[in-house]
Amino acid sequence: MSAPRSELKNTSYEIFIGVLSVLSIFNLVLVYAFVKDPGLQQILNVMNALFSGIFLGDFLYRIFTAPSASAYFFRHFGWADLLASLPFPQAKILRVFRLVRVSRLLRQLGIRAVWNTIVRDRANSALLVLLLMGILVLEFGSLAILRIEQYAPGANITSASDALWYVIVTISTVGYGDQYPVTDRGRLVGTIVIVVGVGIFGTFTGYLANLFLAPRKGDRTPAPAEESTDAAAAAVSDAPDAASVTDAAPVAPEPAADTATVDELRGLLAESEASLARMKAVLGGR
């Protein structure tokens, strides 16, 4: 009897959702830690809305592709995924239900399987790491640049929208220049964001190029050994029948006797004639 199908998806995807769940819970802690700073609160609320959108899409994806939608919702804690993805600010405390997803992932796959997947499936793992890194830089880069710049003299990054806009423009390597840091610490944060952004987009471009330009598994060219085998088979099929070649070819004459053998025979005959001559001479003398 086959084992029941699980609603778990690709292991790399599960790892991505699990890490994002942990990050969202850490984000929830930051919401209560920065409760007195409205600018930082606004950035965290924007990131919470982003997480809610991702988790809601994950819930819909799972319930529509699960072997049994009711089994996923009631037996595999789909209700917890739904509650944790509600995009309302009053429901952000329900984000702790994402721990259910993380615990199920570790229980069904295990730490070793997770690590083996990261090592084995390097292309997908690299793509998901890039997505996570982009989210991390967007959130913590915005928090850092706003915390450093908002009260500096002559600063032009003074609100959450300014900080988010600056990080997005910088990480995408566009660099409009309308928002820029004026403090040394702010410029250090900007440098880190620039370096990470170049790495993210460079790696992502290479991944897309490899994805679209790599030959498909079914479109491989025949190997040289296969080509030579096909050519030999074609040559054999085009060759005339052996029987027809034998019938058409003239019968070759048998080769003459070897010259050395003829000379030996001639020598033996000469010796015989000499012996007969001597015998006649002896008989005639009597």
N, C-alpha and C positions, 0 to 999 in steps of 0.2 A: 504494500500500500504506500503510495507516494506521500511525502510530507506536505502539509498544507502550505500554500504559497503565502509569503509574507508581503506586507505592503511596503517594506523597505525598498528603496530604489537603488540606483548605482551607488557603490560604496563611496566614491569620491564626492558625489552629490550629498550623501548623508553626512560626511565629514564636514563639508562646507556649511550645511544647515546647522550642524551641532556646534561648530565654532561660532557661527553667527548668533546662536541662541545664548551661548555663554557671554558673548560681547553685549548682547541686549540686556542681560541681567546686570552686568557690570555698569552699563549705561544707566540702568535704573538706580543703582547706588549713587552714581554721580548726580542724578537729578536731586536727590535729597541732600547731597553734600554741598551743592552750589545753589541752595535755595534762596540765598540772599542776593545773588547776582542775576538780574533779569536778562542780561545779554547772553550769559552762558546757559541760562535756563532755556532761552529761545533756541540756541543751537542744539541742545539736547532734545528738545521737543521735535525739531526738524528731523534729527536722526531717528528718534522713536517712530515718527511717521514713516520714514523710509523702511525701518525694520518691520513695521506692521504691514506695509505693502508687500514686502518679500515673504513674510510668513503667511499672509492671506493667500498669495499666489501659490505657496507651497501646499497649503491645506486644500485648495481647489484641485491642484495637480494630483494630490494623493487620493482624494475622494473620487475623482473621475477615472483614475487608472487602477484603483485597488481591485483585487479579485472580487471582493464583496464590500460595497460601500457601507452597509450597516455594520459588518464585522469590523471594518476599520474605525468607524465612528464610535462604536460602543465598546468593543473588546480591545482595540489597539490604540485607545486614547486619542481618537480623532477629535473628541470634544475638547480635550486639553489644548490641542493645536488651534482649534477655533477660538477658544477663549483668549489664548495668548496672542492672537493676531488681531484682536479688536483694535481699531485705530482711534479710539476715543481717549483723550487725556485722563479721564476719570478711571479708565480701565487699565492703566499702565502697570498697576500692581499685579495684574493677572499674568504679566510676562513671566512670572516665576514658574508657570506651568510648562515653559520650555525646558525646564530641567527634566520633565518626564521624557521628552524626546531624546535628550542627551543620555539619560540612564538606560533607555531601551536600546539606543545605539551601541553603547558600551557592553550591555549585557548580551546582545545578540551577535555582535561582531567581535568584540574583544579588542584590547589594546594592540595585540600582535597583528591581528588582521587589518586594523586601521593603518598601522605602520607599514605593513607589507603592501597595502594598496598605494600608499604614497610613494613608495620606492618603485613599485612595478609600473604603475600608470603615471609616469612622470609628466606627460603632456597635459592631461586633464588636471593633474594635481597642480602643475605650474599655473594653469589658467585660473583655477579657483584661488590659489594663493595670491595671484595678482588682484583678483576682485576683492579679497579680504583686505589686502594691503591698501587698495584704493579707498575702501570704506574707513579703515583705521586712520589714514592720512587726512581724509576729509573731516572726520570728527575731531581727532586730537590736534590736528594742525589748526583748525578753526578755533578750538578752545584756547590753544596756546597763544596764537597770534592776537586774539581779542583780549585775553587776560593781560598780555604784555603791552599792547598798543593803545587800548581804549582811553587811558588817562594820561598818556604821554603828551608833552607840549608839541603842538603842530601835527598831531596824528590825524590821519585821514581814514583809519580803520577804527571806527568808534561804535559799530553796531554789529549784531549777529549777521545781518545780510551782507555787510561789508566784509566780514571775516570769511564767510562762506564763499562769496564771490571771488575774493582774493585767492583762496586756496584752490577753487575750481579752475580759475584762469591759470594759476601757476602750475598746477599738477598736469594740466593739459598742454603745457609749454606754449600757450598762446601769448601770454604776457602783454595785456593791453596797456598796463602802466597807470591806469586810473586810480588803482589802490596799491599802496606800497608801504612797507614798514619804515619807520624813521628812527627806531632804536637799534642798538647793536644786537640785543637779544632777539628782537623781531626779525632782523636780517638773517641771523643764524637759523631761526625757524624757517624763514623763506628759502634759504639755501638747501636745507634738508628736504623741503617739499619739492624743490626743483630737481634735485638729484633723484629722489624717489619717483617723481613723475616721468623723467626721462627713461628710467629703468622699466617702469610699468608699460609705457607706450611702446618702447623698443621691443620688449619681450612679447607684448600682445601682437604687434605687427608681424614678428617672426612666426608666432603661433598661427595666425591667419594665413600667412603665405604658405606654411607647411601644410595646413589643412586643405587649401584649395589647389595647390600645385603638386602635391604628392600623388603618384599614380595609385589608382584603386587596386584592391586585391585581385579583382577579376580581370583587370586590363593589363596584366603583365605580358611582356614580350617573350617570345620563345627563347629558350636558352640555346647557345651554340650547339650543344650536343644534340638537342632536339632537331635543330635545323639540318645538321649533317645527316641525322638518321632519316629525316624526311627526304632529303636529296638522294640518299642511297636507295631508299625504297622506290622513288620515282625512276631512278636509273634502271633498277631491276625490272620494274613494270614495263619500261620502254624497250628493253633489250629483246631481240628475237628469240623464239623458242629454240631450245638446244637441239631438238629432233630435226627441225627444219634446217638448221645450220649443218647438221651431219648429212642430211640427204642432198643438200645442194653442193657441198664441198666435193671436189674430185678425189678419187682414191689415189693416194700417193703410192708410187712404186716402192717395192721393198728395197731396202738399201743393199748394195753389193757387198760381197764378202770382204773381210778385212785383208788388206794387202799383205800383211805379215803372215797370215794363215796360208795364202796362196803360195808364197815363197817357200814356206816349210813343206808344202805338198810337192812342189817341184823338186826340192832337194831330195825328198824321200824317193821319188820316181827315178831320179838320176842314180841314186845309190843302188836301187833295185836293178836297173839296167846294167850297171857296172858289175854287180854280183852275178847276174846271168851270163855276162860275157866271160867272166873268169871261170865259171862252171863249164861253159862250152869249150874253153881252151884246155881245161884239165881233161875233160872227157875226150877231146880230139887227140890229145897226146898219147893216150893209152891205145 
